[in-house]
Amino acid sequence: MMLSSAALDASVSSNVLADSPLALVALLAVAIAGGMVGRCAGQQQTYGSVMDLINNRTDLTTLKAAVARANLTAFLTTATNITALLPTDTAFASFLASANLTASDLLALSPDVVANLLKYHIMSSDVGRVGVVLQLGALGMLTGNNATLPTLLMAGKGGVRLWSWLTIAYNGSGTTPASLTVLATSSSAKVLEMDITAGRGNEVSIIDGVLTYWHTSVQQALASHTDLTGFVTGLKTNAASLWKQLNSQTNITVFAPTNAAVAAAKTNYDLDLAVVSKGAVSIVNCHVTKGMADLPSPAEANAVVAPTRESLSIQNYCTVTTPRNSSGVYFDSLGNSANYVYLDFLPVGYPWKPLARIHTVDGVALETFSSVDAYLNSFASSNSLLGLWASWIKTEPGIRATLADPKLSIAVLAPTTAGINALAISKGTTAANWLSQLNANGKKKTLFENHIVIPTLTPAELKSGSRTLNTYAGTAKITTLATNVTTAGVASAVVQLGAQQSVALLASSAPGFEPYVEVMFGRSYIYVITSPMVPSDVPLPTSGNGGGAAAAASPCAWLAMLLSALAALMVAAGRH
């Protein structure tokens, strides 16, 4: 919410002071000093209000016109206990030249834009809640120290605008105006005259420059904020060329994760942005996207497909979306979602000609599924490619909790819905009956565990030749054999050899389908197989609802059934 008067909400102000002890110390020091030094400096004339001063000075004509355009004339006529830093006509001329504007251009800008510029030059006791007005001359008592103070630009639509502070720097000795410099976000100004009384408890100082609150580059904006140091470190460590590019890159949006978000990524995912890794490279690149993006419009937010943002880096391409929910807009990626912390967070470029957008988020983007469980859970329907197996896993909380761990290094062999049904049918029953049998004989967990291979197995390793695999069900439970099986036009499959149920095919690549899914940047893999891997100590399904083992089908019958399942798999994959 934009400010319309000098007053700000008390809760916002108390938070500002809590976060900025230096500002509080400076203001308290001024209160103790009682403004004595400022008064000793003396002024030749006093005025009834800040607006009265502006009207009666011949070197503030551009400012006077800007005040009128910003609809602040009434405010500066009745304001009490404010400190105004007023740029001279010469200061405005220099500023306008650097911005490639004329005075007419300035007065043609939106009233809100001009108002924001002017509010950045005003400090108020309402902001500090200390109850004193700041006299710059009193800062001469703080030899060698700076005082960082809030301005009327403090509140914005995203909350507290942390870039809306000014620093009063003591740069010499004595109590003359030349002893003080005002430091803004991307400019500075020398104090020419200080502590002119302007009625109603107001103090005015005249400065030789226009104070600017926006940043000149994305790099400067990110580096200036203490809550983004983790992300900046990640950029410098894992995307040095991108970090350098942000010194001049325009027309982009950065979704900058806060330090808390970066710390959470290290705790939750074991991904440290300060260390070079495939995951860290992906994360920092995913947060810098093409095009300037404000909040989605209501039409965009209510669309079937949320607005999509593509990463700026071609080498580390990913996409994120900015949908809405009942709590507002959030930031979404394949493996993780995050809420916005500040909207319109750090301004880059002139307000009337922005160069980029920066928003902050409380989580990191993941271009990979965060866990095996997250991938399996994406198959909502039990009739989908892996839906039946995913629904079965949900009936075993312990197994599901294991698969939900993003730090886990495993390979999971996930049988297709068609394969599970085919196995049950070949034994004269249904998949639902077999699940009941597994519950009854207490072997369901063992069956699931036999599909979790430890440690992880890459696709290259899986297809490199025969090897014996260990699973959660025990050691040497599965043997893999690289072979060439051609069915439905698909070649170079891998045969999985188990103890009781002997063969399951791993489909090879086909248009629109990959037989494996990478989880957490290769920490784990999920392989799609055509039939469950049933170890010797788990009964195969039997007809009816009873338990117990049944005679195994002949190898030829098994192979015919699996080839049929593989064909069904490829059809289903094309639809998924």
Secondary structure, 3 states (H helix, E strand, C coil): CCCCCCCCCHHHHHHHHHHCHHHHHHHHHHHHHCCHHHHHHCCCCCCCCHHHHHHCCCCCHHHHHHHHHCCCHHHHHHCCCEEEEEECHHHHHHHHHHCCCCHHHHHHCCHHHHHHHHHCCEEEHHHHCCCCCCCHHHHHHCCCCEEEEECCCCEECCEECCCCEEEEEECCCCCCHHHEEEECCCCEEEEEEEEEECCCCCEEEEECCCCCCCECCHHHHHHHCHHHHHHHHHHHHHCHHHHHHCCCCCCEEEEEECHHHHHHHHHHHCCCCCCCCHHHHHHHHHCEEECCCCCCCHHHHCCCCCCEEEECCCCCCCEEECCEECCEEEEECCCCEEEEEECCCCCEEECCEEEEEEEEECCCCCCCECCHHHHHCCCCCCCCCCHHHHHHHCCCHHHHHHHCCCCCCCEEEEECHHHHHHHHHHCCCCHHHHHHHHHHHCCHHHHHHCCEEECCCCHHHHCCCCEEEEECCEEEEEEEEECCCCECCECCCEEEECCCCCEEEECCCECCECCEEEECCCCEEEEEECCCCCCCCCCCCCCCCCCCCCCCCCHHHHHHHHHHHHHHHHHHHHHC
